[in-house]
Amino acid sequence: MDEQQTSTQKVAPEIPLLEAGYPVSYDAMYPESSSRLWALATLLFFIGKMIVLIPHAIILYVLSFVSIIVAILAQVVVLITGKYPRPLFDFVVGFTRWQVRVNAFALGITDKYPPFTFK
């Protein structure tokens, strides 16, 4: 298999849940090259990366409480109406995307600094 094909494969294409149409998936592109500086920062007990992620950590910490409240409120609405309200769904999904991007950066899956956005 050539390098181009390898770089576009899903992280776990063999997971049966994804094949069965499970509604949540995670996809990461294999990096052609990685930053040695960020690798060094990761090896030094995450200190370098944790410093640059402080703004994300503060915002995500507050939003985690808001997200829990929104998710509980959404379940009450689902119980009454049978539908997950779209704005509440978009908030929880956006928060989760942001959190996954920050985790991917912190763990060295990507060298791209995560944006401050729900998109």
C-alpha positions in Angstrom: 0.0 0.0 0.0 1.5 3.4 -0.9 1.9 6.3 1.5 -1.0 8.3 0.0 -3.5 5.6 0.7 -2.1 5.0 4.2 -2.5 8.7 5.1 -6.2 8.8 4.3 -7.3 5.7 6.1 -9.6 5.9 9.1 -8.0 5.3 12.5 -10.2 2.2 13.1 -12.0 1.2 9.9 -12.5 -2.4 11.2 -14.7 -1.5 14.2 -18.0 -3.3 13.7 -20.0 -0.4 15.2 -18.9 1.9 12.4 -19.8 -0.7 9.8 -23.2 -1.2 11.4 -24.0 2.5 11.0 -23.3 3.6 14.6 -24.2 7.3 14.6 -20.9 8.6 16.1 -17.5 8.2 14.6 -14.0 9.6 14.9 -11.7 10.1 12.0 -8.0 11.3 12.1 -5.6 11.7 9.2 -2.2 10.1 9.6 0.3 13.0 9.6 3.0 12.9 6.8 5.3 14.7 9.2 5.2 15.7 12.9 6.7 18.6 14.8 9.8 17.7 16.8 9.3 20.7 19.0 5.7 19.6 20.0 7.0 16.0 20.5 9.7 17.4 22.9 7.0 19.4 24.6 4.9 16.2 25.0 7.8 14.2 26.4 8.5 16.8 29.0 5.4 15.8 30.9 3.0 17.8 28.7 4.2 21.0 30.3 4.7 22.9 27.1 1.4 21.8 25.6 -0.5 22.3 28.8 0.7 25.9 29.0 -0.5 26.7 25.5 -3.8 24.8 26.2 -4.6 26.8 29.4 -7.2 29.0 27.6 -8.9 26.0 26.1 -8.9 24.2 29.5 -10.5 27.2 31.3 -13.2 27.6 28.7 -13.9 23.8 28.3 -14.0 23.5 32.1 -16.9 26.0 32.3 -18.6 24.6 29.2 -18.5 21.1 30.6 -20.9 22.1 33.3 -23.1 24.0 30.8 -23.0 20.9 28.5 -24.2 18.6 31.3 -27.0 20.9 32.1 -28.0 21.3 28.5 -27.8 17.5 28.0 -30.1 16.9 31.0 -32.5 19.6 29.8 -32.5 18.0 26.4 -33.4 14.6 27.9 -36.4 16.2 29.7 -37.5 17.6 26.4 -37.0 14.2 24.7 -39.1 12.6 27.4 -41.9 15.1 26.8 -41.8 15.6 23.0 -39.9 12.6 21.7 -37.4 14.8 19.8 -33.9 16.1 20.8 -34.1 19.9 20.3 -31.7 20.9 17.5 -30.1 23.9 19.2 -29.3 21.8 22.3 -28.0 19.0 20.1 -25.8 21.4 18.2 -24.4 22.8 21.5 -23.5 19.4 22.9 -22.0 18.1 19.6 -20.0 21.3 19.2 -18.7 21.1 22.7 -17.7 17.4 22.1 -15.9 18.3 18.8 -14.0 21.1 20.5 -13.0 18.8 23.4 -11.8 16.0 21.0 -9.7 18.5 19.0 -8.0 19.7 22.2 -7.4 16.1 23.4 -6.0 15.2 19.9 -3.5 18.1 20.1 -2.6 17.3 23.7 -1.9 13.6 22.9 0.1 14.4 19.8 -2.4 13.0 17.2 -2.1 16.3 15.5 0.2 19.3 15.6 -2.5 21.7 14.5 -3.5 24.0 17.4 -7.2 23.6 18.0 -9.5 26.5 17.1 -11.8 28.1 19.7 -15.0 27.0 17.9 -17.9 24.6 18.1 -17.6 23.9 14.3 
